[in-house]
């Protein structure tokens, strides 16, 4: 048996004064005069939290490499340690972990002492979903995602990050935010310094 449910008919007062309409509009009216929580982008911008998944970068060798894993991987892959250059050990684990491995182009070259260094590391971000699997797979904390989030460009080539760009992003990141506590949100006292007028963009590479 199907039970029929009927709506309560409106009274003549509700019909004349649009009571239901006013009840619904009261929410809009209440918030219309409250302080907004949005920023006036692009004139006001917030720095994303440290763990934001933005453009990728390569951390460079500066003495803060994770030990002993970094030494173990450099010995295993026969990598020459060059201070100021990428930490990449050409292990290809990032490419293997990626759902779209075609976006990676990685290669290394041998140097005089028989060891090798990373020579090619291209990432085609037009194929990237920014899932972060490659970052999690990196055994030496080389590949990471920065707070660079304004990625619009007039050219497709700007969506391809090469080794030079990745290292520049890494050096900039290590200088600005490497020592910052690794948490999702920052407390109110530290949040005050996050408001600024200049946006975070890719470091200039002379393109």
C-alpha positions, 0 to 999 in steps of 0.5 A: 500500500502506498501512502500519499503524503500531502504538503501542508497548505499555505495560510493566507498570511504566508501567501500574502507576505511570502513567508517561505521566500523571506525565510530562505532569503534570510540566510543570504541577508545574514551573510551579506553584511558579514565580513568576507573570508575570500581574498581579492585575487590577484591583488591579494594572495596567500602563500599555500601551505608547505605541503601544497602540491604545486609545480615540481622541483629538485632539491640540490645537494647541500649537506641536508640529504637524508642519511644513510639512504642518500649515501646508499643510493649514490653508491648503489647507482654509482652516482657522483656527488656534486654539491649544488646539483640535483640529488637525483640518483637516476633510479627511475622509481618516480617514473615507475610509480607514475600512472602516466610514465610517459611524462618523464624523460630521465637519463644519466651520463658517465663522467671521468671517474666512471660514475654518472650524474643525471643529465636529462630530467624532463617532466611534461606537466600537460600529462600530470595529474599532480597525484604526488606518487612520484614524490612518495617514491623518491628514495633520496628526497629529491623530487618534491612539489612546491608552492608554485601554483600559478601555472598559466602560460602562453606556450606549451613548452613552459609546461615541460620542466627540464633539469635546469628549471627543476634545480632552480625551483629546488634552490629557491624552495630550500632557501625559502621554506625548507626549514619551515615546520612540515605541517598542513596549516600554519598558526595565526601568528605565522599566518600574518607573514603569509599575506604579500603582494608579489605572487610565487612564480617559476624562477627565471630561466632566461626563456 
